[in-house]
Amino acid sequence: MEWKDIKPLKENEAREIVKEYLLNHRLSLGEINPDNLPEGKKSPDFVIKEDDKVVGYCEVKTPAHNLNPITQLYQWDTTFYKLRRFLHTAKKQFGDYDPRHKKPWVIIFTSNHPQLNWKSFTDNIIGAVAFNGQVLRDFRNKKFLADSDRDLLSIDMVVWFQVNYIDRQKVYQVKFFINKDRPLLAEVEKLSNRLKPDAQKRI
């Protein structure tokens, strides 16, 4: 199979993958009914629960890795801006639902494209695309990066699920970005420990 033939995960597929993963790690996700929200307000996708106790809020994001129709190449700029926009949208959703930030805010990215992976998000955090110690594309002087850094620094934890592009339900890699400057750090670290892959069962 060529990279261009990989069909990106659909939103409902990603949500089911995340649900199953958390259930396998003794956590659950409670749906948030958008009809119960005040007018004009948004919410994350789920409430994370442990034994019916709320331990965080979760937003699932499913970026697609699409070819540029003109160049027939994957564009660094497109991927970079897309991930930052997802962070901005998620911050708004969390802020509307939990304005006092009482519980950890968790974004889970899912990707089944080998070229859209944890390295893509690491580059996004750093602000530059690098390979073998050489900077290939530098975004650090861009205003949008400084503006969206505030979004990134408001999120307690970002988790990256790399999904097999053939078996579209199998998560084979899980990576964590934990914001260590947040006041909820102890709760976030406890939650991240629960989410780490379990060698005794399916990841």
N, C-alpha and C positions, 0 to 999 in steps of 0.2 A: 504494500500500500504506500502510495506517495503522500507526503505531508498535505498537499493541496486537496487530497481526497478525504481527509479526516473531517467528519461532521462534528461541529462543536456541540457540547452538552446543551440540552434544553434546560430552561429554568426548573421545570418540574423534576427532571432527572437529577439535577444537582441537589435540590431540596431533599429528595428521597435518599440520595447517597449520604448526605449529612445526617439525616434522621437515623439511618441504620447505623452509621458509625458511632453516634453518641449512645444509641441503645446498647451497642456492643461494649461500651465503656461505662455502663451503669449510670448514664445520664439520659434525660429525655428532653424533647422539645415541645413546648406548648404553643399552638397556633395563636396568633393575635388577630382578633376580628377587626378589620378596618372600619366596619360599620359602627363600632363602639368608640371611635376616636372623635375628638372635637373637629369641627369643620376646618378644613385646610391643614390639618395636622397629619404627619406621617408616622410610621413606626417601623422598627426592625421586623424581620420575618418571624422571629421566635423568641419565646422566653425559655431560657435553659433552666432545667430543674434537676435537683438531686433529692430523691425521696420527698417529692412534692414541695420542696423548698426552692425558691427562686435564687439562683446563684449567678445569673448573668442574662444578658440579652444578646441575640445573635442575628446577624444579617448575612445572608448567603449571596455572594456575587459570582457571576459566571461569565467572565470575559471571553469573547470569541477571538480567535487568532485568524484573521482573514487576510487573504492576498490583496494587495493593491491591484485593482483591475487594469490599471494602465501599465505599471511596471512589472506586474506579476511577481512582486517581491513582498516579503513581510517587512513592514516599516517600523523602525525603532520608535520614531516620533509618535506614530499612531498608538502603539502599545503603551508607551510611557504616559501619554495624556489620558488614555482610557483608564488605566489603573488609578491615576490621581483623581479623575472624575468620580470613579466609584467610591473612593475614600470620602470625597466631599459630600456625595449623596448620602452615604451611610451616616456621616456625622450629623447631618440634618435629621435623619430618621431617628437616631438615638436621642438627639437633643429634644425633639418633640415629645418623645415617649417617656424619657427619663431625664427631665431638665435639671435635676439636682445631682445627677450622675451617682445614684446610690448603689448601683450594681455594675459589674464589669461590662464593658462594651466589647463585643467580639465580632470581628468580620472573618468569615470563612470564604476564601477564594477557592473555586474548583476549576481545574483545567484538564482536558484530556489531550491537549496538543503538546508533544514533546518540546517544541520550541517556545511555548509559553509556560514557563515553569518558575520555580522558586528563585532562580537566578534573575528572572525578569523583575520580580518584586524586590530583590536585593538591590539591583541597579536603581530601581525606583526610589528606594529609601536613601541611597547614597546621592542620587541626583545625576548619575552618569552611567552610560553603558561602557563597561570595561571588559577586556579580554586579555589574559596573560599579562596583567599589570599595565596594559596600555589603554588609555581612555579613547574610545572610538566615537563617542557622542556625548557632549557635556551640556547638561541642562541647568547647571548650578547658578548661572547668571540670569536665568529667566525669572521674571516677576511671578509667573504662575507657580513656580516651585516654592518660592518663599511664602506665598499666600497659602498654598495647599499644605505646607509643612504644619500649619496650625491644625489642619484637619487630622493629619497623621498623628500628631502629638496628643490629640484628644482621645484617640482610640487606645484601649487598654491592651488588646491582643489581636494580632492578625494571624490566622492559620491558613496555610496553603495545602490543599489536597490535590496531589497529582493523581489523576485517574487514568487507568489503562485505556488506550484508544481503541482496543479491540473488545476487551471485556469492559464495557462502559459502566459497570457497577463496582469495579474493583479499585479501591484506593491503594496505591503501592508506595506512596511517599507522603509524609506529613511533616511540615516544617512550621516553626513558630517564630513570630516576632513579638516580643513582650516589651511594652513600654515601662521601663523601670522607674520612671519619674512620676508615675501616677500614685495617688494616695491609696488606691485599692490593690496595690501590688501583692500583698499577702494573699488576698482572695484570688487574684489572677494566677499566681503561681500554683496555688492549690488546684485551680481549674485546669491549668495546662498539664499538670501531672496526671490528672484524670484522663486527659485527652491523648496522652502519648500512646503510640502504638503498643499493642499487647502481643508479645511474642507467642503467647499460648493460644492465640486464636487469630482469625483473619484480622489483618491490620486495622 
